[in-house]
């Protein structure tokens, strides 16, 4: 078969070499191809009109389909066709309109106005001339022979369309044993969840015993510290971030020197912070932050029933408007809220509490301040078992200033045991000092006990 193919190709090259080099004939080949495509387009339009468009009575004409259309060679792999080679060998592909330009205009390359039989024959001849041009100039493009093309199942004339199976697709899918082999059956597709949550709880103790005859003196005491930290954050990874955090710390201490109170609070804090950010550019967000803070239990002076502070005495509500700069690294997270406009409400709801200690005028229960606020939150994982969390807040009304710096050092011994060090520094020049007191206040607590994060 290969020998015969090479022999035919060699003869075609010898017979038609001179004719293939003629520039005028190449121009006509282009016209043949262009008009073959035009004729095929007209053919499709006609078939569409026959098969789908109703006539004046509303009936759709459905003629028998052509099993072997004449245009299949335009879409089949390029092959050597016996009839094309035979015509080229017999010189029957020469037509007089190539030599006579007047007849070219008269026939318009393809006789589209002649009868269908003549039109099909002219189109076949045009395709044959185009194939011969390819055989002579680009023989490496030929992939198959006519026998291989006609051996394909779709080109056999004796094939009748199979009866389609009558099967309801919904019934097919609803079958429990039906599986699509092209799809990984173990693949589970879930909707994106932009919410993340975290929580940690701790319960820690300190104990110190000193006998009454201890040579250096001193006093025995016991303390307990409990903590709860819950966060629920939303981040759509594009523009919106919504952070929420609830913090609660409550600690008690006992001492022999206080005969009035068996236990007193040494730490009491309840704070809820919500921050909504809309991305501006890079790591900057337009931000609105709301913070509410108070305490839960009442606090008393030593050996006295005088109330120093209690629930909602004081209570703080702060609303900040500004920008937030966020940076999340591998072991370090940073957030800085810069608020040129900040509103702060101070409320003292307990009549037994001295309101002047919190900057509220005597006889009133609340105070409204307008100013600016800067708040910096950071978390640094120094090593996996040592984490330092810091919160720095500076609020000013341009007449008075209030600053807080909270530091928590967490030394995680294992999954359930940890040691925590709390250092809380505070500055407030809006309250009256007593004697030689300073505006700077400091609280420190070191504890050991249970902790768990989830």
ChimeraX attribute file (.defattr): number of C-alpha atoms within 10 A of each C-alpha:
attribute: neighborCount
match mode: 1-to-1
recipient: residues
	/A:1	7
	/A:2	7
	/A:3	8
	/A:4	9
	/A:5	11
	/A:6	11
	/A:7	12
	/A:8	15
	/A:9	16
	/A:10	12
	/A:11	14
	/A:12	18
	/A:13	17
	/A:14	10
	/A:15	14
	/A:16	16
	/A:17	14
	/A:18	9
	/A:19	12
	/A:20	17
	/A:21	13
	/A:22	10
	/A:23	10
	/A:24	12
	/A:25	15
	/A:26	15
	/A:27	10
	/A:28	17
	/A:29	19
	/A:30	12
	/A:31	17
	/A:32	22
	/A:33	17
	/A:34	12
	/A:35	18
	/A:36	21
	/A:37	15
	/A:38	12
	/A:39	18
	/A:40	15
	/A:41	12
	/A:42	13
	/A:43	13
	/A:44	11
	/A:45	11
	/A:46	11
	/A:47	15
	/A:48	11
	/A:49	14
	/A:50	15
	/A:51	14
	/A:52	12
	/A:53	14
	/A:54	13
	/A:55	11
	/A:56	7
	/A:57	6
	/A:58	8
	/A:59	10
	/A:60	14
	/A:61	13
	/A:62	12
	/A:63	9
	/A:64	7
	/A:65	9
	/A:66	8
	/A:67	13
	/A:68	11
	/A:69	9
	/A:70	14
	/A:71	17
	/A:72	10
	/A:73	16
	/A:74	14
	/A:75	7
	/A:76	10
	/A:77	15
	/A:78	18
	/A:79	18
	/A:80	23
	/A:81	17
	/A:82	13
	/A:83	11
	/A:84	19
	/A:85	20
	/A:86	14
	/A:87	16
	/A:88	19
	/A:89	15
	/A:90	10
	/A:91	12
	/A:92	11
	/A:93	17
	/A:94	13
	/A:95	10
	/A:96	10
	/A:97	15
	/A:98	14
	/A:99	12
	/A:100	10
	/A:101	11
	/A:102	11
	/A:103	13
	/A:104	15
	/A:105	11
	/A:106	11
	/A:107	14
	/A:108	14
	/A:109	20
	/A:110	24
	/A:111	16
	/A:112	17
	/A:113	10
	/A:114	12
	/A:115	9
	/A:116	11
	/A:117	8
	/A:118	14
	/A:119	16
	/A:120	18
	/A:121	14
	/A:122	19
	/A:123	24
	/A:124	17
	/A:125	20
	/A:126	21
	/A:127	21
	/A:128	21
	/A:129	21
	/A:130	19
	/A:131	23
	/A:132	24
	/A:133	20
	/A:134	16
	/A:135	20
	/A:136	18
	/A:137	14
	/A:138	11
	/A:139	14
	/A:140	9
	/A:141	12
	/A:142	14
	/A:143	11
	/A:144	14
	/A:145	18
	/A:146	13
	/A:147	12
	/A:148	12
	/A:149	19
	/A:150	12
	/A:151	11
	/A:152	9
	/A:153	10
	/A:154	12
	/A:155	14
	/A:156	13
	/A:157	11
	/A:158	9
	/A:159	10
	/A:160	8
	/A:161	6
	/A:162	6
	/A:163	6
	/A:164	6
	/A:165	6
	/A:166	6
	/A:167	8
	/A:168	8
	/A:169	8
	/A:170	8
	/A:171	8
	/A:172	12
	/A:173	12
	/A:174	9
	/A:175	9
	/A:176	7
	/A:177	7
	/A:178	9
	/A:179	12
	/A:180	8
	/A:181	7
	/A:182	6
	/A:183	8
	/A:184	9
	/A:185	9
	/A:186	6
	/A:187	7
	/A:188	6
	/A:189	6
	/A:190	6
	/A:191	5
	/A:192	7
	/A:193	9
	/A:194	11
	/A:195	13
	/A:196	11
	/A:197	12
	/A:198	12
	/A:199	14
	/A:200	14
	/A:201	15
	/A:202	20
	/A:203	19
	/A:204	20
	/A:205	18
	/A:206	15
	/A:207	13
	/A:208	9
	/A:209	10
	/A:210	13
	/A:211	10
	/A:212	11
	/A:213	8
	/A:214	9
	/A:215	8
	/A:216	7
	/A:217	10
	/A:218	12
	/A:219	13
	/A:220	15
	/A:221	15
	/A:222	14
	/A:223	20
	/A:224	20
	/A:225	24
	/A:226	19
	/A:227	17
	/A:228	18
	/A:229	16
	/A:230	17
	/A:231	17
	/A:232	15
	/A:233	17
	/A:234	16
	/A:235	15
	/A:236	12
	/A:237	8
	/A:238	8
	/A:239	12
	/A:240	14
	/A:241	19
	/A:242	18
	/A:243	17
	/A:244	18
	/A:245	18
	/A:246	17
	/A:247	16
	/A:248	20
	/A:249	17
	/A:250	19
	/A:251	21
	/A:252	17
	/A:253	18
	/A:254	18
	/A:255	16
	/A:256	12
	/A:257	13
	/A:258	14
	/A:259	11
	/A:260	14
	/A:261	16
	/A:262	12
	/A:263	16
	/A:264	20
	/A:265	17
	/A:266	17
	/A:267	20
	/A:268	21
	/A:269	16
	/A:270	17
	/A:271	18
	/A:272	17
	/A:273	16
	/A:274	18
	/A:275	19
	/A:276	18
	/A:277	20
	/A:278	17
	/A:279	17
	/A:280	13
	/A:281	10
	/A:282	9
	/A:283	12
	/A:284	18
	/A:285	21
	/A:286	18
	/A:287	22
	/A:288	20
	/A:289	22
	/A:290	18
	/A:291	17
	/A:292	17
	/A:293	18
	/A:294	21
	/A:295	21
	/A:296	16
	/A:297	17
	/A:298	15
	/A:299	20
	/A:300	17
	/A:301	14
	/A:302	14
	/A:303	11
	/A:304	11
	/A:305	11
	/A:306	13
	/A:307	15
	/A:308	16
	/A:309	24
	/A:310	21
	/A:311	18
	/A:312	18
	/A:313	25
	/A:314	24
	/A:315	20
	/A:316	18
	/A:317	17
	/A:318	20
	/A:319	19
	/A:320	24
	/A:321	19
	/A:322	19
	/A:323	21
	/A:324	26
	/A:325	18
	/A:326	16
	/A:327	13
	/A:328	12
	/A:329	8
	/A:330	7
	/A:331	12
	/A:332	15
	/A:333	15
	/A:334	15
	/A:335	18
	/A:336	19
	/A:337	25
	/A:338	20
	/A:339	22
	/A:340	14
	/A:341	13
	/A:342	23
	/A:343	19
	/A:344	22
	/A:345	15
	/A:346	21
	/A:347	21
	/A:348	24
	/A:349	17
	/A:350	16
	/A:351	11
	/A:352	13
	/A:353	18
	/A:354	20
	/A:355	25
	/A:356	16
	/A:357	16
	/A:358	21
	/A:359	16
	/A:360	20
	/A:361	13
	/A:362	11
	/A:363	10
	/A:364	12
	/A:365	17
	/A:366	20
	/A:367	15
	/A:368	12
	/A:369	13
	/A:370	17
	/A:371	18
	/A:372	21
	/A:373	26
	/A:374	19
	/A:375	19
	/A:376	17
	/A:377	16
	/A:378	18
	/A:379	18
	/A:380	17
	/A:381	15
	/A:382	11
	/A:383	10
	/A:384	9
	/A:385	13
	/A:386	16
	/A:387	18
	/A:388	17
	/A:389	17
	/A:390	17
	/A:391	17
	/A:392	17
	/A:393	17
	/A:394	16
	/A:395	22
	/A:396	17
	/A:397	15
	/A:398	9
	/A:399	8
	/A:400	12
	/A:401	16
	/A:402	16
	/A:403	18
	/A:404	19
	/A:405	17
	/A:406	17
	/A:407	19
	/A:408	18
	/A:409	17
	/A:410	17
	/A:411	18
	/A:412	18
	/A:413	14
	/A:414	11
	/A:415	11
	/A:416	12
	/A:417	16
	/A:418	21
	/A:419	18
	/A:420	21
	/A:421	15
	/A:422	16
	/A:423	16
	/A:424	16
	/A:425	16
	/A:426	17
	/A:427	16
	/A:428	19
	/A:429	15
	/A:430	16
	/A:431	14
	/A:432	14
	/A:433	11
	/A:434	7
	/A:435	6
	/A:436	6
	/A:437	9
	/A:438	12
	/A:439	14
	/A:440	12
	/A:441	12
	/A:442	11
	/A:443	12
	/A:444	13
	/A:445	16
	/A:446	15
	/A:447	18
	/A:448	19
	/A:449	18
	/A:450	19
	/A:451	22
	/A:452	16
	/A:453	13
	/A:454	8
